[in-house]
């Protein structure tokens, strides 16, 4: 086998490995990547010094925990206030909407790096079981929204005892 052929084969294997890694990363992160659109106050961003530089896309990372009686969703949404969220259950999804507003902190100077996203967003998180939205409770603390959704009686896990004879 020639050195050129070995080099070509090695590059093909390396490219395949990189491509596979990107695919896995995309599959894991695709749900968390969220589009932010100009909202009530954020449509004015271009006038306050950040603007066309707003990232437009951001990550709202979530965890969904399923136990015997409830589904708990944790959503990382830093820089917001309790009243900034609109939460509802639609079918098999928990839908979280909100607006992350830009707060002007400087009167002069300019941004050189702007990776934060501002604006109106919506994130639909699939639920693993049927829940009772009327009994849901939400809490926002230290940048994390936590929603506890009790399961319906039909979807709760039931333990049974089986005697072995």
MOGIVEN-V933708 format. One record per pair of residues at least 4 apart in sequence whose C-alpha atoms are under 6 Angstrom apart, sorted by the first residue. I is the first residue (numbers start at 1). J is the second residue. Records with the same first field share a line. If there is no record, write none. Layout:
# MOGIVEN-V933708
I = J  J
This chain:
# MOGIVEN-V933708
15 = 19
22 = 26
26 = 30
32 = 59  60  61
33 = 58  59
34 = 57  58  59
35 = 57
36 = 56  57  119  120  121
37 = 119  120
38 = 42  43  119
39 = 43  119  120
42 = 101  119
45 = 50  51
46 = 50  51
54 = 117
55 = 115  116  117
56 = 117
57 = 117
58 = 117
60 = 76
61 = 75  76
62 = 74  75
63 = 73  74
64 = 72  73
65 = 71  72
66 = 71
68 = 156  157
69 = 150  151  156
70 = 149  150  151
71 = 149
72 = 147  148
73 = 146  147
74 = 145  146
75 = 144  145
76 = 144
77 = 143  144
78 = 143
80 = 100
82 = 140
84 = 98  99
85 = 97  98
86 = 96  97  98
87 = 95  96
88 = 94  95
89 = 93  94  95
92 = 126  127
93 = 124  125  126  127
94 = 124  125
95 = 123  124
96 = 122  123
97 = 121  122
98 = 120  121
99 = 119  120
100 = 118  119
101 = 118
130 = 151  152  155
131 = 149  150  151  152
132 = 150  151  152
136 = 148  149
137 = 147  148
138 = 146  147
139 = 145  146
140 = 144  145
151 = 156
